[in-house]
Amino acid sequence: MPDFPIRKVAVLTEEIFHDGGPVAKEPRLRAAALAVVKNPFAGRYVEELQGAMEDLKPLGLLLSDRLIAALGGDVKKIDGYGKGAIVGTAGELEHGALWHVPGGYAMRERLGDAKAIVPSAKKVGAFGSKLDVPLGHINAAYVRSHFDAMEVGVSDGPRPDEIVFVLAMTCGPRVHNRMGGLAAGDIKAWDGLR
């Protein structure tokens, strides 16, 4: 059973009041929680990785709880999410894919069984690399007002033998969204798409 010791956790929060247009009645909130962990697979090829997803589930719940607290604690106001991973250079892209289940399902669990797929990005990157974490609505993938991305990273990682695992959540649509499409208030099927 692999171990992913945490070196550090960081939480970034943003309040977006406007994006060049009129000031929003209520600012859009975005937050990302990042955990810098040791990569137990760094520097070698390991055929069987899937079992390690189970070991990462507590980390997914920890980061989800930090995000909910950073956004005010009311899960009913959180309506967007995304996830990602930056794998240090001694690792491989597949090590970042370990985050799909533990990161995504932790947010779904904490947010009340959200229906939409959790947008995701991953890459292998050097020290100080940044990642654009894609964001979407928690219950319907076709809600255009919530399409977004949040750039994240840590200044001192990932080291070659580390992974930065990221979760992100948002409250509200882009402040000046006006691209039409399915409105959050019109979600009907609850199938994760529309």
PyMOL commands that set and color helices and strands:
alter all, ss='L'
color gray80, all
select helices_A, chain A and resi 52-70+75-77+93-97+100-110+144-146+184-186
alter helices_A, ss='H'
color red, helices_A
select strands_A, chain A and resi 6-16+28-38+80-87+120-124+130-137+148-153+162-171
alter strands_A, ss='S'
color yellow, strands_A
deselect
rebuild
show_as cartoon
